[in-house]
Amino acid sequence: MAEKSNGEIRLDVGEVLRKKMPRHYKYVPRFVVNALARLICQDELNEIARLHGAKRGVEFADGVLDYLGVKVRVEGAENLPEPEAARRCVFVCNHPMGGLDGIAIISHIGRHYGGKIRFLVNDLLMAVTPLAGVFLPINKFGRQSRSAAQSIDEAYRSEVQMLTFPAGLCSRLMDNGKITDLAWQKSFVVKASEYGRDVVPMCFDGENSRLFYRVARWRKRMNIGFNIEMLLLPREMMKCRGKEFVLRIGAPIAYSEINASEPAAEVERIRRKCYGLRDK
């Protein structure tokens, strides 16, 4: 998204392409630009920006859910440590949808803690200006810069609550026919132990369309590095209009119970706890 001089946030696919490929943009047919704009739901995204783009953080997340008419039922809310308890946590969750699940978590967990949250995300999402104050960028496709690593450590050291999707990318359709996360990264276990943060397992109940999973599997078979299916995520979010989802929250795991010397085993244990919430 780009911010105009009058403060309005607006997405223009043609302008993005022109800036990204200035020498070749004139050769891109207009119908291709229009098709791409429709694919990523440019008009709907701009309507959200018009209605709620001036909001920030939790208020913006609430506005997106309201625009879509999406309801999120929270189960296990009693497991959330109260803000006055000064209990610092890392909230970890499966990542089934690639957009709406993150918005829902920001809305509900962020509201509980008065907006004092930071969400570790792909650095590409920093373009979503209304959530830039919540997001903490991670370079998913290259080496992490020293300043970014320092910012992450500072956040873990602070009093804000940390949120993360350990898989990084959203869930895929596996060979066994189940929709589940890709491998979880171990960094949240290491950081939780290092900075004395309890881990709160969560599970979001939802999934994308079969088209999304077919495109993902086709790309993988064709050995295409560019994440083509990512372009479908705005469309997937818009298809959630009027639906209800469930966010399940499990009991916190005390940092003293985390064995950081065997992070892979701990990641798998916590992952099972998250998915166990869904299977109850």
C-alpha positions in Angstrom: 0.0 0.0 0.0 1.1 3.6 -0.7 0.1 6.7 1.3 -0.9 9.7 -0.7 -0.2 13.3 0.3 -3.7 13.6 1.8 -3.0 10.7 4.1 -5.2 8.2 2.1 -3.7 4.7 1.8 -4.3 3.2 -1.6 -3.1 0.2 -3.5 -2.3 0.6 -7.3 -1.0 -2.6 -8.9 0.0 -0.7 -12.1 2.0 1.8 -10.1 3.7 -0.9 -8.1 4.8 -2.7 -11.3 5.9 0.5 -12.8 8.2 1.2 -9.9 9.5 -2.4 -9.7 10.3 -2.7 -13.4 10.6 0.9 -14.8 12.3 -0.2 -18.0 9.9 -3.0 -18.9 6.6 -1.8 -17.6 5.6 -0.2 -20.9 5.6 -3.7 -22.5 3.1 -5.1 -19.9 -0.4 -5.2 -21.5 -3.0 -3.3 -19.7 -5.3 -6.4 -19.5 -2.5 -8.2 -17.5 -2.4 -5.3 -15.0 -6.2 -5.3 -14.7 -6.3 -9.1 -14.3 -3.7 -8.9 -11.5 -5.6 -6.2 -9.8 -8.7 -8.4 -9.8 -6.7 -11.4 -8.6 -5.5 -9.6 -5.5 -8.9 -7.9 -4.9 -7.5 -4.4 -5.3 -10.8 -2.6 -5.2 -11.9 -4.5 -2.0 -8.5 -3.8 -0.3 -8.8 -0.1 -1.2 -12.3 0.0 0.2 -10.9 -1.4 3.5 -8.2 1.3 3.4 -10.8 4.0 2.7 -13.0 3.0 5.6 -10.3 1.9 8.2 -6.9 3.1 6.9 -6.7 5.9 9.4 -6.9 3.4 12.3 -3.9 1.6 13.8 -3.1 -1.7 15.4 -6.0 -3.4 17.1 -8.6 -0.8 15.9 -7.6 -1.5 12.3 -7.8 -5.3 12.8 -11.3 -4.8 14.3 -12.3 -2.7 11.3 -11.2 -5.5 8.9 -13.2 -8.1 10.7 -16.2 -5.7 10.8 -15.9 -5.0 7.0 -15.9 -8.7 6.3 -18.7 -9.5 8.8 -16.4 -12.1 10.3 -17.1 -13.4 13.8 -14.4 -15.1 15.9 -15.4 -17.2 18.8 -12.6 -17.5 21.5 -12.4 -20.7 23.5 -10.2 -20.9 26.5 -10.0 -17.2 27.1 -9.6 -18.0 30.8 -6.1 -19.2 29.9 -5.0 -15.7 29.0 -2.8 -14.3 31.7 -4.3 -11.0 33.0 -2.4 -7.9 32.0 -1.9 -6.8 35.6 -0.2 -10.1 36.3 2.9 -8.8 34.5 3.4 -12.3 33.0 5.3 -12.0 29.8 4.4 -14.5 27.1 5.1 -15.8 23.6 1.8 -16.7 21.9 2.3 -19.4 19.2 -0.3 -20.5 16.8 -0.8 -22.6 13.7 -1.2 -20.6 10.5 -4.0 -22.0 8.4 -5.1 -19.0 6.4 -2.3 -16.5 5.7 -4.2 -13.3 6.6 -7.5 -13.5 8.4 -6.0 -15.7 11.2 -3.4 -13.0 12.0 -6.0 -10.2 11.9 -8.2 -12.2 14.3 -5.3 -12.8 16.7 -4.3 -9.1 16.7 -7.9 -8.2 17.4 -8.5 -10.5 20.3 -5.1 -10.8 22.0 -4.2 -7.2 21.3 -7.5 -6.0 22.9 -6.8 -8.1 26.0 -3.4 -6.5 26.5 -4.4 -3.0 25.6 -2.5 -3.1 22.2 0.8 -3.9 23.9 1.7 -6.7 21.4 4.3 -7.3 18.7 3.8 -9.8 16.0 6.7 -11.4 14.2 5.9 -11.4 10.5 7.4 -11.6 7.0 9.0 -8.2 6.3 6.9 -7.8 3.2 3.9 -7.1 5.5 5.4 -3.9 6.7 3.8 -2.3 3.7 0.5 -2.7 5.6 0.9 0.7 7.2 -2.0 0.5 9.8 -0.3 -2.6 11.4 3.3 -1.4 11.1 3.3 -0.5 14.8 2.3 -4.1 15.7 4.4 -6.0 13.2 8.1 -6.9 13.9 9.7 -7.8 10.5 11.6 -10.9 9.8 13.5 -11.5 6.5 12.1 -14.8 5.3 14.1 -15.0 2.1 17.5 -13.7 3.1 19.9 -13.1 5.9 18.5 -11.2 8.9 20.1 -7.8 9.3 21.8 -6.9 12.6 19.4 -4.1 13.3 16.4 -6.4 12.7 17.9 -9.0 15.1 18.5 -6.3 17.7 14.9 -5.1 17.3 13.6 -8.6 17.9 15.7 -9.0 21.0 14.6 -5.6 22.3 11.0 -6.7 21.9 11.5 -10.0 23.7 13.3 -8.0 26.5 10.4 -5.6 26.8 7.0 -5.9 28.6 5.0 -6.3 25.4 3.4 -9.7 24.6 5.0 -11.5 21.6 2.9 -13.2 18.9 4.2 -15.6 16.2 3.3 -18.1 13.6 6.3 -20.5 14.0 5.7 -22.0 10.5 6.2 -18.6 8.9 4.2 -19.5 5.8 0.6 -20.6 6.0 -0.6 -24.2 6.0 -0.5 -26.5 3.0 -2.3 -29.6 1.9 0.0 -32.5 2.7 0.4 -35.9 1.0 -1.8 -37.5 3.7 -4.7 -35.3 2.7 -4.5 -33.1 5.9 -4.1 -29.4 5.9 -1.3 -28.5 8.3 1.6 -26.2 8.9 5.0 -26.6 7.3 7.9 -27.2 9.7 8.0 -24.8 12.7 11.1 -22.8 13.4 12.8 -23.2 16.8 13.5 -19.5 17.5 10.5 -18.9 19.7 11.6 -21.7 22.0 15.1 -20.3 22.3 13.9 -16.8 22.9 11.2 -17.8 25.4 13.9 -19.6 27.5 16.4 -16.8 27.1 14.1 -14.0 28.1 11.9 -15.8 30.6 8.7 -15.8 28.7 5.9 -18.4 29.1 4.6 -20.0 25.9 0.8 -19.9 25.3 -0.3 -22.4 22.6 -3.2 -21.4 20.4 -5.0 -23.0 17.4 -7.0 -21.2 14.8 -9.7 -23.3 13.1 -9.9 -22.5 9.4 -8.6 -23.3 6.0 -8.2 -21.8 2.5 -9.8 -22.9 -0.7 -8.8 -26.0 -2.6 -7.7 -23.8 -5.4 -5.1 -22.3 -3.1 -3.7 -25.7 -2.2 -3.7 -26.9 -5.8 -1.7 -23.9 -6.9 0.8 -24.4 -4.1 1.3 -28.1 -5.0 1.6 -27.3 -8.7 4.2 -24.6 -8.0 6.2 -27.1 -5.8 6.1 -29.8 -8.5 7.2 -27.3 -11.1 10.1 -26.3 -8.8 9.1 -22.6 -9.0 10.8 -20.6 -6.3 8.4 -17.6 -6.3 5.5 -18.1 -4.0 2.7 -17.8 -6.6 -0.1 -18.9 -4.2 0.7 -15.8 -2.0 -1.1 -13.7 -4.7 -4.3 -15.6 -3.9 -4.3 -14.7 -0.2 -6.3 -11.5 -0.5 -8.9 -13.4 -2.5 -9.0 -16.1 0.2 -9.6 -13.5 2.9 -12.4 -11.9 0.9 -14.1 -15.3 0.6 -14.4 -15.4 4.4 -17.2 -12.8 4.4 -19.9 -13.6 7.0 -18.2 -16.7 8.3 -17.4 -17.6 11.9 -14.1 -19.0 13.1 -12.8 -20.3 16.4 -9.6 -19.3 18.1 -8.7 -21.8 20.9 -6.2 -20.8 23.6 -4.4 -23.4 25.7 -2.9 -23.2 29.2 0.4 -21.4 29.4 3.6 -23.4 29.5 6.0 -21.9 32.1 9.4 -21.0 30.6 11.0 -23.0 33.4 9.5 -26.1 31.9 11.0 -25.5 28.5 14.2 -27.4 27.7 16.0 -25.0 25.4 18.9 -27.5 25.1 16.7 -29.6 22.9 14.7 -27.0 20.9 13.6 -29.3 18.1 11.9 -31.7 20.6 10.3 -28.7 22.5 9.0 -27.2 19.2 7.4 -30.5 18.4 5.9 -30.9 21.9 4.4 -27.4 21.7 3.2 -27.9 18.2 1.3 -31.0 19.3 -0.3 -29.0 22.1 -1.5 -26.4 19.6 -3.0 -28.9 17.3 -4.4 -30.9 20.2 -6.6 -27.9 21.0 -8.2 -28.3 17.5 -8.8 -32.0 18.0 -10.6 -31.8 21.3 
